[in-house]
Amino acid sequence: MASKKRVLLCVCGIPRTFKITYKSLFENIIYPNCHKYDFDIALNVDSAGYGIMYNRPDTYKTGVSTYNMSEDQLLKELMECYNVEPAKVRLIKVYNFKPVEPIGALFIVYARVHQILAELHKDSTIAPYDYYMLHRIDSVFTGPLNLDCVNDKLLFITFNVIRPFYFHERDVLDTGFIGAKEPFMKWVWSFISTAYYYSQQTKHYKNLYTLDPIWPNTAVFKNELLSLTEHNPNEILAKKGFVHTAELIMDNLIVNNQPIKSNIITLGNIDMRSSLLYMLTKCLQLINITLSEHLSPPLHTYIVR
């Protein structure tokens, strides 16, 4: 009998509703696939609950906007929910991100993933993983996912509501995605390398963002990205005006015979935003990707706040 493939589930975010949402991860990802896949779970969460509520159509309101418990109690309850057979919790990391930090909420999701990868890389007793998944802890799935459909692709799990927000026409940034190691690392690297450059410019989070030596192919992929441009990467990231370029690339990028469109509202620092968009649109040209809305039946997530 062939050995099972190994999957690392990176569960990240503010765990204000995890006692509701954890069941969806087991019912739609772990249980339907555990006969062929082994699952490890690594959590990276805040211990402080922020009472941020949005009047948006893609958010299911529970009335649970904040939670109050000690960090020890939080860790205990996370273990009770997630360290359940057939899954195994390998890591719980508490990283209290404050919304006022200049790096922004989008980057912090990938900072959490980076921290998970870095911590697990130190543990030589953990066997390599075949697949990696980012799952937003306050989200649930609309149905089960057959992991056999992933293969060597990067599968973006899209929101159930399409909303006009920058790069979120189908929401492929922080809702969740799963892929084989190479496409997963390429996507994460594109995010954190942009954040690393931005941090160097603003003197925040210096030397925090690097996948070396977690992913040995970092240099190879960097050269692949460079082959798509005519400039030094620092020059690319330092320039303004890539919002329009990113829109053009996204408008012409086809996934499963459907164009991915980008309705961009520029918020905050245009250098960071436009640099991110430029890097990600280039990255998507080098990854075999698909969207969960094109599965049969379609699969989406929605946020539970």
Secondary structure, 3 states (H helix, E strand, C coil): CCCCEEEEEEEEECCCCHHHHHHHHHHHHHHHHCCCEEEEEEEEECCCCCCCCCCCCCEECCCCCCCCCCHHHHHHHHHHHHCCCCEEEEEEEECCCCCCCCCCHHHHHHHHHHHHHHHHHCCCCCCCCCEEEEEECCEEECCCCCHHHCCCCEEECEECCCCCCCCCCCCCCCCEEEEEHHHHHHHHHHHHHHHHHHHHHHCCCCCCCCCCCCCCCHHHHHHHHHHCCCCCHHHHHHCCCHHHHHHHHHHCCEECCEECCCCCCCCCCHHHHHHHHHHHHHHHCCCCEEEHHHCCCCCEEEEEC
